[in-house]
Amino acid sequence: MLDRIDACTAMEKRLDARIGTQIAPFRRRIELLVTIPGVNTRAAEVILAEIGDDIARFPRAADLASWAGVCPGNHESGGKKGPGKTRHGDPWLKAAHGQAAISASRT
């Protein structure tokens, strides 16, 4: 079992090094994302990987939230409001936002 744990740890280090080389051109954007309360380096890497480096395609924060699937739905029929379920969205981005929100609430 210890050999398997060591193998997993070595694989994690290799993947971290590979991610580091791929994300090196975007280091400044990562540093800016980390300044947001609750966002750590790993969450910033996930956010950048899922959204991309061109944030201009989302003119408003609401557009990004809708695309990510973290804003509630708006179901109204006949003047009655139904359940506001969220969209499916991007599961990795939703998870990163959820973890960041929980971390921010504890600071």
Phi, psi and omega per residue, in radians:
M1 nan -0.676 3.133
L2 -1.137 -0.601 3.084
D3 -1.124 -0.685 3.117
R4 -1.161 -0.701 3.103
I5 -1.116 -0.743 3.115
D6 -1.117 -0.676 3.116
A7 -1.140 -0.723 3.115
C8 -1.153 -0.687 3.111
T9 -1.129 -0.729 3.109
A10 -1.131 -0.708 3.102
M11 -1.115 -0.703 3.113
E12 -1.098 -0.729 3.115
K13 -1.126 -0.703 3.110
R14 -1.126 -0.744 3.122
L15 -1.165 -0.688 3.088
D16 -1.068 -0.711 3.112
A17 -1.136 -0.708 3.133
R18 -1.169 -0.731 3.083
I19 -1.097 -0.704 3.136
G20 -1.064 -0.675 3.122
T21 -1.263 -0.610 -3.137
Q22 -1.253 -0.578 -3.039
I23 -1.682 -0.019 -3.116
A24 -0.944 -0.712 3.120
P25 -1.136 -0.297 -3.092
F26 -1.872 0.329 -3.065
R27 -1.010 -0.706 -3.119
R28 -1.114 -0.687 3.107
R29 -1.161 -0.644 3.085
I30 -1.092 -0.778 3.129
E31 -1.057 -0.650 3.107
L32 -1.218 -0.700 3.133
L33 -1.148 -0.576 -3.117
V34 -1.195 -0.347 3.108
T35 -1.270 -0.242 3.075
I36 -1.271 2.288 3.135
P37 -1.002 2.282 3.104
G38 1.606 -0.229 -3.107
V39 -1.675 2.069 3.059
N40 -1.724 -3.082 -3.064
T41 -1.078 -0.770 -3.111
R42 -1.113 -0.773 3.114
A43 -1.117 -0.669 3.109
A44 -1.124 -0.665 3.093
E45 -1.131 -0.725 3.125
V46 -1.150 -0.777 3.141
I47 -1.062 -0.789 3.134
L48 -1.139 -0.674 -3.139
A49 -1.169 -0.649 -3.079
E50 -1.455 -0.658 -3.105
I51 -1.482 -0.666 -3.045
G52 1.732 3.020 -3.075
D53 -1.566 -0.117 3.138
D54 -1.836 1.642 -3.099
I55 -1.370 -0.149 -3.092
A56 -1.126 -0.323 3.135
R57 -1.292 -0.160 3.022
F58 -1.958 1.698 -3.059
P59 -1.132 -0.516 -3.130
R60 -2.279 2.782 3.089
A61 -1.094 -0.576 3.135
A62 -1.123 -0.590 3.110
D63 -1.159 -0.730 3.102
L64 -1.146 -0.750 3.128
A65 -1.093 -0.684 3.115
S66 -1.166 -0.752 -3.140
W67 -1.138 -0.664 -3.138
A68 -1.280 -0.375 3.127
G69 1.506 0.486 -3.127
V70 -1.871 -0.039 3.108
C71 -1.705 2.613 -3.110
P72 -1.245 2.693 3.101
G73 -1.277 2.965 -3.112
N74 -2.300 1.509 -3.102
H75 -1.871 1.939 3.117
E76 -2.339 2.321 3.138
S77 -2.540 2.156 3.121
G78 1.153 0.515 3.130
G79 1.431 -0.068 3.131
K80 -1.813 2.366 3.132
K81 -1.584 2.241 3.118
G82 -1.663 -2.955 -3.127
P83 -1.156 2.384 -3.139
G84 -1.702 1.247 -3.129
K85 -1.260 2.606 3.095
T86 -1.430 2.767 3.105
R87 -1.329 2.967 3.125
H88 -1.196 -0.900 3.057
G89 1.093 -2.803 -3.107
D90 -1.631 1.972 -3.039
P91 -1.123 -0.611 -3.124
W92 -1.250 -0.693 3.120
L93 -1.213 -0.684 3.091
K94 -1.096 -0.710 3.127
A95 -1.140 -0.744 3.127
A96 -1.122 -0.721 3.107
H97 -1.158 -0.677 3.118
G98 -1.126 -0.765 3.105
Q99 -1.131 -0.704 3.118
A100 -1.129 -0.685 3.140
A101 -1.150 -0.718 3.117
I102 -1.156 -0.738 3.110
S103 -1.124 -0.704 -3.141
A104 -1.169 -0.570 -3.126
S105 -1.245 -0.347 -3.129
R106 -1.658 0.031 3.134
T107 -1.738 nan nan
